[in-house]
Amino acid sequence: MKSYCTGDRPDYEKFQKWAETVPYTLRNPLYHWTHLELQRYFDIQDIVSSRTAKKIYDTCSAKLQTKEFSVRNLLRRMNVRAVCTTDDPVDTLEYSCTIETGRLRDSHPPRLQTR
C-alpha cells in the first residue's frame, strides 16, 4: 500500500485509493477537510468514494489545467500572504527562492553559513 502514498503509482491510482479510504474517515477531520476543500475551491459537492473518484479526479484535473487554477491563483483565492519553507536548516534555499510568490519566509531560526 505504501506505493499508493509515496511510491511511483500514477496520480489517479493514488487518488482512487484515497477515495476508497475517505468513507472510513467519517467523524474524523480528514473526512470534513477533504469535502470542504473540494467544495470551496473546486465547487464539487459529491461525496468522495470509489464510485465518485473518477468524476472528481477528472473535474479537478481539468480545472488545474486552467490559468484560474494556477498555483499562484489558488494561493490568492486562499488568501495566502506568505509561503514558508521547512527545508533543512543548512539548505541554501536556492530552489525555494525560485518560486515567484512575492514573499518566501524561512520557518527555521537563522540559517547556518554553509560557505
N, CA, C and O of each residue as an XYZ file, in Angstrom:
460
protein
N       0.797     -1.208      0.000
C       0.000      0.000      0.000
C       0.842      1.275      0.000
O       0.372      2.329     -0.428
N       2.082      1.182      0.478
C       2.937      2.360      0.534
C       3.109      2.984     -0.860
O       3.232      4.203     -0.979
N       3.118      2.165     -1.896
C       3.311      2.690     -3.251
C       2.178      3.621     -3.671
O       2.344      4.426     -4.587
N       1.026      3.515     -3.004
C      -0.091      4.407     -3.317
C       0.021      5.737     -2.584
O      -0.680      6.690     -2.924
N       0.890      5.814     -1.587
C       1.072      7.065     -0.841
C       2.307      7.812     -1.310
O       2.225      8.975     -1.706
N       3.434      7.152     -1.264
C       4.689      7.827     -1.587
C       5.422      7.170     -2.746
O       6.514      7.603     -3.116
N       4.844      6.149     -3.310
C       5.508      5.404     -4.370
C       5.308      5.990     -5.748
O       4.920      7.148     -5.905
N       5.578      5.176     -6.731
C       5.561      5.645     -8.116
C       4.274      5.305     -8.864
O       4.249      5.330    -10.095
N       3.226      4.994     -8.145
C       1.946      4.724     -8.805
C       1.451      5.992     -9.492
O       1.756      7.096     -9.043
N       0.691      5.846    -10.577
C       0.127      7.030    -11.241
C      -0.775      7.823    -10.288
O      -1.373      7.262     -9.370
N      -0.858      9.122    -10.520
C      -1.640     10.008     -9.651
C      -3.077      9.535     -9.494
O      -3.619      9.551     -8.389
N      -3.702      9.112    -10.601
C      -5.101      8.681    -10.494
C      -5.235      7.470     -9.573
O      -6.170      7.406     -8.774
N      -4.321      6.515     -9.672
C      -4.404      5.332     -8.807
C      -4.262      5.725     -7.338
O      -4.937      5.165     -6.474
N      -3.390      6.679     -7.057
C      -3.227      7.159     -5.684
C      -4.523      7.817     -5.202
O      -4.957      7.594     -4.072
N      -5.137      8.628     -6.070
C      -6.389      9.283     -5.685
C      -7.494      8.252     -5.488
O      -8.293      8.368     -4.558
N      -7.544      7.252     -6.349
C      -8.559      6.197     -6.234
C      -8.451      5.507     -4.870
O      -9.466      5.259     -4.219
N      -7.243      5.204     -4.445
C      -7.050      4.573     -3.133
C      -7.492      5.502     -2.010
O      -8.102      5.056     -1.038
N      -7.188      6.791     -2.138
C      -7.646      7.754     -1.119
C      -9.171      7.786     -1.104
O      -9.778      7.777     -0.034
N      -9.790      7.822     -2.273
C     -11.247      7.870     -2.362
C     -11.884      6.636     -1.722
O     -12.951      6.731     -1.116
N     -11.240      5.493     -1.854
C     -11.742      4.272     -1.221
C     -11.661      4.366      0.303
O     -12.451      3.746      1.014
N     -10.708      5.140      0.791
C     -10.466      5.279      2.225
C     -11.370      6.323      2.871
O     -11.749      6.179      4.033
N     -11.716      7.365      2.134
C     -12.440      8.509      2.707
C     -13.708      8.118      3.472
O     -13.918      8.647      4.563
N     -14.559      7.229      2.968
C     -15.763      6.901      3.752
C     -15.451      6.358      5.152
O     -16.264      6.500      6.066
N     -14.296      5.749      5.321
C     -13.906      5.219      6.632
C     -13.376      6.304      7.560
O     -13.122      6.042      8.735
N     -13.208      7.503      7.053
C     -12.732      8.610      7.889
C     -13.881      9.457      8.434
O     -13.643     10.500      9.041
N     -15.113      9.023      8.224
C     -16.272      9.746      8.750
C     -16.094      9.983     10.248
O     -15.682      9.085     10.982
N     -16.406     11.188     10.688
C     -16.243     11.641     12.067
C     -14.785     11.948     12.400
O     -14.419     12.083     13.568
N     -13.967     12.057     11.368
C     -12.563     12.427     11.518
C     -12.359     13.716     10.725
O     -12.981     13.876      9.675
N     -11.524     14.629     11.179
C     -11.314     15.868     10.425
C     -10.912     15.650      8.966
O     -11.239     16.477      8.115
N     -10.221     14.570      8.664
C      -9.825     14.323      7.272
C     -11.033     14.225      6.346
O     -10.992     14.705      5.213
N     -12.080     13.619      6.815
C     -13.304     13.495      6.010
C     -13.854     14.883      5.689
O     -14.162     15.194      4.539
N     -13.967     15.690      6.702
C     -14.551     17.025      6.541
C     -13.640     17.945      5.730
O     -14.126     18.686      4.875
N     -12.334     17.914      5.978
C     -11.396     18.755      5.230
C     -11.392     18.385      3.749
O     -11.363     19.260      2.883
N     -11.421     17.101      3.468
C     -11.435     16.654      2.068
C     -12.621     17.245      1.334
O     -12.467     17.802      0.247
N     -13.802     17.129      1.919
C     -15.009     17.624      1.257
C     -15.072     19.150      1.241
O     -15.514     19.747      0.259
N     -14.633     19.772      2.325
C     -14.646     21.232      2.391
C     -13.778     21.842      1.302
O     -14.194     22.790      0.635
N     -12.584     21.312      1.116
C     -11.700     21.873      0.099
C     -12.220     21.599     -1.309
O     -12.100     22.459     -2.182
N     -12.784     20.445     -1.544
C     -13.367     20.178     -2.863
C     -14.529     21.125     -3.144
O     -14.696     21.596     -4.269
N     -15.324     21.400     -2.125
C     -16.454     22.320     -2.301
C     -15.978     23.760     -2.468
O     -16.391     24.460     -3.393
N     -15.116     24.185     -1.573
C     -14.690     25.582     -1.536
C     -13.899     25.996     -2.776
O     -14.130     27.074     -3.324
N     -12.979     25.163     -3.216
C     -12.075     25.572     -4.288
C     -12.416     24.991     -5.653
O     -12.059     25.571     -6.678
N     -13.103     23.854     -5.679
C     -13.398     23.227     -6.968
C     -14.897     23.141     -7.258
O     -15.294     22.648     -8.313
N     -15.727     23.615     -6.332
C     -17.180     23.584     -6.477
C     -17.693     22.164     -6.728
O     -18.600     21.954     -7.534
N     -17.108     21.206     -6.037
C     -17.517     19.802     -6.151
C     -18.307     19.448     -4.892
O     -17.802     19.560     -3.775
N     -19.546     19.021     -5.091
C     -20.432     18.707     -3.985
C     -20.546     17.205     -3.726
O     -21.181     16.794     -2.756
N     -19.943     16.388     -4.576
C     -20.051     14.933     -4.450
C     -19.359     14.436     -3.186
O     -18.391     15.031     -2.712
N     -19.876     13.331     -2.653
C     -19.232     12.644     -1.539
C     -18.113     11.789     -2.131
O     -18.341     11.034     -3.077
N     -16.928     11.902     -1.586
C     -15.777     11.166     -2.111
C     -15.910      9.689     -1.749
O     -16.081      9.327     -0.585
N     -15.826      8.850     -2.774
C     -15.871      7.398     -2.592
C     -15.264      6.755     -3.834
O     -14.901      7.448     -4.784
N     -15.159      5.454     -3.823
C     -14.613      4.770     -5.002
C     -15.519      4.979     -6.218
O     -15.039      4.984     -7.351
N     -16.827      5.150     -5.992
C     -17.757      5.370     -7.116
C     -17.628      6.751     -7.737
O     -17.880      6.913     -8.931
N     -17.239      7.749     -6.951
C     -17.163      9.124     -7.454
C     -15.736      9.560     -7.795
O     -15.532     10.663     -8.302
N     -14.764      8.715     -7.523
C     -13.357      9.093     -7.664
C     -13.006      9.573     -9.066
O     -12.365     10.614     -9.211
N     -13.406      8.848    -10.091
C     -13.019      9.218    -11.462
C     -13.603     10.573    -11.843
O     -12.898     11.414    -12.401
N     -14.866     10.791    -11.551
C     -15.511     12.072    -11.876
C     -14.816     13.226    -11.152
O     -14.529     14.258    -11.759
N     -14.549     13.056     -9.868
C     -13.897     14.107     -9.084
C     -12.483     14.352     -9.597
O     -12.075     15.500     -9.773
N     -11.742     13.290     -9.834
C     -10.367     13.420    -10.320
C     -10.335     14.132    -11.670
O      -9.532     15.042    -11.876
N     -11.201     13.722    -12.580
C     -11.224     14.336    -13.914
C     -11.620     15.809    -13.852
O     -11.050     16.637    -14.562
N     -12.590     16.134    -13.010
C     -13.033     17.528    -12.866
C     -11.908     18.392    -12.306
O     -11.626     19.467    -12.835
N     -11.270     17.928    -11.248
C     -10.168     18.692    -10.643
C      -8.999     18.811    -11.609
O      -8.408     19.884    -11.737
N      -8.660     17.728    -12.287
C      -7.531     17.751    -13.227
C      -7.775     18.761    -14.344
O      -6.866     19.500    -14.725
N      -8.985     18.794    -14.861
C      -9.315     19.748    -15.931
C      -9.201     21.181    -15.420
O      -8.649     22.040    -16.107
N      -9.713     21.445    -14.235
C      -9.634     22.802    -13.684
C      -8.191     23.216    -13.416
O      -7.824     24.372    -13.631
N      -7.376     22.280    -12.948
C      -5.979     22.601    -12.646
C      -5.166     22.916    -13.893
O      -4.048     23.420    -13.785
N      -5.694     22.634    -15.051
C      -5.014     22.958    -16.310
C      -5.290     24.389    -16.760
O      -4.684     24.866    -17.719
N      -6.203     25.077    -16.074
C      -6.570     26.437    -16.467
C      -5.777     27.469    -15.671
O      -5.253     27.176    -14.597
N      -5.701     28.670    -16.212
C      -4.986     29.763    -15.545
C      -5.637     30.102    -14.200
O      -4.949     30.434    -13.235
N      -6.955     30.016    -14.149
C      -7.682     30.320    -12.918
C      -7.238     29.431    -11.753
O      -7.314     29.838    -10.594
N      -6.778     28.227    -12.062
C      -6.373     27.282    -11.033
C      -4.863     27.076    -10.994
O      -4.390     26.015    -10.585
N      -4.110     28.080    -11.415
C      -2.647     28.009    -11.292
C      -2.298     28.058     -9.806
O      -3.127     28.450     -8.985
N      -1.097     27.668     -9.468
C      -0.679     27.682     -8.064
C      -0.841     29.077     -7.479
O      -1.390     29.245     -6.390
N      -0.366     30.061     -8.202
C      -0.443     31.436     -7.707
C      -1.899     31.882     -7.492
O      -2.213     32.508     -6.480
N      -2.775     31.561     -8.435
C      -4.171     31.967     -8.288
C      -4.878     31.194     -7.177
O      -5.740     31.749     -6.495
N      -4.529     29.933     -6.986
C      -5.100     29.200     -5.854
C      -4.641     29.802     -4.536
O      -5.430     29.922     -3.599
N      -3.369     30.183     -4.457
C      -2.878     30.834     -3.238
C      -3.609     32.148     -2.987
O      -3.912     32.482     -1.842
N      -3.891     32.886     -4.043
C      -4.649     34.141     -3.892
C      -6.056     33.867     -3.378
O      -6.535     34.546     -2.469
N      -6.717     32.868     -3.964
C      -8.087     32.528     -3.547
C      -8.126     32.102     -2.089
O      -9.129     32.308     -1.406
N      -7.040     31.510     -1.609
C      -6.962     31.048     -0.225
C      -6.455     32.137      0.715
O      -6.283     31.910      1.913
N      -6.218     33.331      0.150
C      -5.726     34.473      0.933
C      -4.390     34.193      1.606
O      -4.150     34.643      2.726
N      -3.520     33.454      0.928
C      -2.184     33.181      1.448
C      -1.351     34.441      1.289
O      -1.265     34.999      0.195
N      -0.747     34.886      2.362
C       0.054     36.105      2.323
C       1.546     35.833      2.258
O       2.319     36.692      1.833
N       1.952     34.647      2.676
C       3.370     34.292      2.638
C       3.490     32.773      2.529
O       2.640     32.033      3.024
N       4.541     32.330      1.886
C       4.845     30.908      1.782
C       6.108     30.677      2.595
O       7.113     31.360      2.402
N       6.051     29.709      3.506
C       7.199     29.421      4.361
C       7.746     28.044      4.024
O       7.017     27.166      3.562
N       9.003     27.874      4.256
C       9.640     26.602      3.979
C      10.084     25.939      5.273
O      10.390     26.606      6.261
N      10.114     24.631      5.247
C      10.639     23.870      6.380
C      11.791     22.999      5.906
O      11.994     21.889      6.398
N      12.540     23.520      4.943
C      13.704     22.793      4.440
C      14.711     22.591      5.562
O      14.583     23.149      6.652
N      15.702     21.787      5.266
C      16.794     21.537      6.202
C      17.447     22.868      6.585
O      17.663     23.717      5.720
N      17.760     23.057      7.858
C      18.354     24.329      8.293
C      19.645     24.714      7.573
O      19.984     25.896      7.528
N      20.369     23.756      7.015
C      21.600     24.100      6.310
C      21.390     24.203      4.801
O      22.348     24.418      4.059
N      20.156     24.053      4.343
C      19.857     24.175      2.921
C      20.013     25.626      2.475
O      19.750     26.550      3.245
N      20.438     25.819      1.243
C      20.673     27.175      0.734
C      19.400     27.864      0.261
O      19.420     29.066     -0.002
N      18.319     27.150      0.147
C      17.027     27.681     -0.328
C      17.052     28.103     -1.791
O      16.145     28.808     -2.232
N      18.052     27.700     -2.550
C      18.142     28.128     -3.943
C      16.915     27.728     -4.753
O      16.475     28.486     -5.617
N      16.356     26.551     -4.488
C      15.183     26.118     -5.249
C      13.913     26.788     -4.735
O      13.047     27.158     -5.527
N      13.797     26.946     -3.440
C      12.634     27.631     -2.875
C      12.578     29.076     -3.327
O      11.494     29.612     -3.561
N      13.728     29.710     -3.452
C      13.761     31.121     -3.828
C      13.418     31.347     -5.294
O      13.225     32.489     -5.712
N      13.339     30.286     -6.076
C      12.956     30.459     -7.472
C      11.438     30.522     -7.633
O      10.936     30.848     -8.709
N      10.714     30.211     -6.566
C       9.254     30.292     -6.616
C       8.870     31.759     -6.575
O       9.299     32.493     -5.685
N       8.070     32.187     -7.528
C       7.685     33.593     -7.595
C       6.420     33.828     -6.777
O       5.336     33.998     -7.336
N       6.557     33.836     -5.478
C       5.405     34.013     -4.600
C       5.254     35.447     -4.130
O       4.214     35.823     -3.589
N       6.264     36.228     -4.329
C       6.234     37.574     -3.783
C       6.912     37.601     -2.433
O       7.709     38.499     -2.162
N       6.613     36.630     -1.575
C       7.231     36.548     -0.259
C       7.516     35.093      0.055
O       6.642     34.239     -0.091
N       8.705     34.814      0.476
C       9.084     33.474      0.925
C       9.746     33.620      2.270
O      10.706     34.378      2.412
N       9.253     32.913      3.253
C       9.826     33.001      4.588
C      10.405     31.664      4.993
O       9.894     30.605      4.628
N      11.456     31.732      5.738
C      12.106     30.556      6.284
C      11.555     30.348      7.686
O      11.597     31.266      8.506
N      11.046     29.172      7.972
C      10.463     28.935      9.292
C      11.490     28.454     10.316
O      11.154     28.235     11.480
N      12.737     28.290      9.885
C      13.802     27.896     10.807
C      14.454     29.144     11.395
O      14.330     30.236     10.840
N      15.150     28.978     12.521
C      15.939     30.098     13.048
C      16.991     30.491     12.017
O      17.149     29.799     11.011
N      17.698     31.564     12.239
C      18.691     32.000     11.247
C      19.558     30.842     10.753
O      20.035     30.015     11.530
N      19.741     30.816      9.450
C      20.468     29.715      8.829
C      21.949     29.764      9.138
O      22.541     30.827      9.326
N      22.518     28.590      9.182
C      23.970     28.491      9.362
C      24.669     28.884      8.074
O      24.153     28.629      6.986
N      25.794     29.480      8.180
C      26.570     29.793      6.993
C      27.175     28.500      6.466
O      27.877     27.798      7.194
N      26.903     28.180      5.193
C      27.402     26.919      4.644
C      28.596     27.130      3.751
O      29.120     26.159      3.205
N      29.046     28.342      3.579
C      30.185     28.602      2.702
C      31.404     28.945      3.496
O      32.464     29.196      2.923
